[in-house]
Amino acid sequence: MFITPAYLPDKNRYESMQYKRCGRSGLLLPRISLGLWHNFGGIDSLENGRAILRHAFDLGVTHFDLANNYGPPYGSAEETFGAIFARDFKPYRDELIISTKAGWDMWPGPYGNLGSRKYLIASLDQSLKRMGLDYVDIFYHHRPDPDTPLEETMGALDHIVRSGKALYVGVSSYGPELTARAVHVLRGLGTPMLIHQPVYNMLNRWVEDGLLDVLGKEGVGCIVFSPLAQGLLSNRYLGGIPQGSRASRSVAYLQKDDVKPELIAKIRQLNDIAQQRGQSMAQMAIAWVLRQPAVTSALVGASSPAQIEDTVKSLDRLDFTPEELIRIDAILTELSS
């Protein structure tokens, strides 16, 4: 019977990847992290997911990010990761940063959603079982809960760290004021907030309106998701909506109506700047979010090993001239007006 050889990662995997300290912690994160939001669910190819994870680690990507309801179906991305981890990555557990989250709907009834202590602790227990892990490196509250006292939610995160089920904790999608409050509550409990995970890209700049200032002041790291705006900030839509793309399928997070002619016209202008820089549109978009001093890492998805390799090449050119930033900002200002 044929037995797949054990995975041996590239021995030079740490030579080209760049790492940055996460806030004022002792933890370094790769500038590019891999998210398993898409392409790792039960409907996807496990072997393709395995190839993506292997190649990412070969390139020095040490951080894999999940959530309880990633799939589809819910939980299946963690199950896929768990199967791949058992086959390939178990010997390298101490070289990996693995994160997961809870905060969105996960199971029926009143205890499978939002930010109660019961939900967060139960959800992490389920996530650890699905992934075959004793602990995660980072556990996030996935979104604000307006009805649960912040002290209860942060108290649950503190308990999770003290129980040994997570090494660090963070939040996602919290606004500036709520983030500052959460930081102070956690600090008072003795479990500092490590990191915040907001959406940030050229088309969605909300973090620039106070959040990045809070994170810098409080020494909290920042890992941004959707730096390519679900693929809009790439070459994929420059000629319209291609067959098989997310917009063509009108999935919940990207509709055909989002791909407006005036938007594509502006992205073509941005693409001209990227080409002058010797980058693809996607590479420049990632470099653009990483230019922010408060941003630790860009969280990207990948549908193939080649795509993650192309993304990592963004790090070859992270600098922007003042003139480039002025031109980019002028285009983005026109888009938002």
Secondary structure as GFF3:
##gff-version 3
##sequence-region A 1 337
A	DSSP	alpha_helix	13	16	.	.	.	ID=ss1
A	DSSP	beta_strand	19	21	.	.	.	ID=ss2
A	DSSP	beta_strand	28	30	.	.	.	ID=ss3
A	DSSP	beta_strand	32	35	.	.	.	ID=ss4
A	DSSP	alpha_helix	46	58	.	.	.	ID=ss5
A	DSSP	beta_strand	63	65	.	.	.	ID=ss6
A	DSSP	alpha_helix	76	84	.	.	.	ID=ss7
A	DSSP	pi_helix	85	89	.	.	.	ID=ss8
A	DSSP	three_ten_helix	90	95	.	.	.	ID=ss9
A	DSSP	beta_strand	97	102	.	.	.	ID=ss10
A	DSSP	alpha_helix	117	131	.	.	.	ID=ss11
A	DSSP	beta_strand	136	141	.	.	.	ID=ss12
A	DSSP	alpha_helix	150	162	.	.	.	ID=ss13
A	DSSP	beta_strand	166	172	.	.	.	ID=ss14
A	DSSP	alpha_helix	176	189	.	.	.	ID=ss15
A	DSSP	beta_strand	193	197	.	.	.	ID=ss16
A	DSSP	three_ten_helix	206	208	.	.	.	ID=ss17
A	DSSP	alpha_helix	211	218	.	.	.	ID=ss18
A	DSSP	beta_strand	221	225	.	.	.	ID=ss19
A	DSSP	alpha_helix	246	249	.	.	.	ID=ss20
A	DSSP	three_ten_helix	256	258	.	.	.	ID=ss21
A	DSSP	alpha_helix	261	277	.	.	.	ID=ss22
A	DSSP	alpha_helix	281	290	.	.	.	ID=ss23
A	DSSP	beta_strand	297	300	.	.	.	ID=ss24
A	DSSP	alpha_helix	305	312	.	.	.	ID=ss25
A	DSSP	three_ten_helix	313	316	.	.	.	ID=ss26
A	DSSP	alpha_helix	322	336	.	.	.	ID=ss27
###
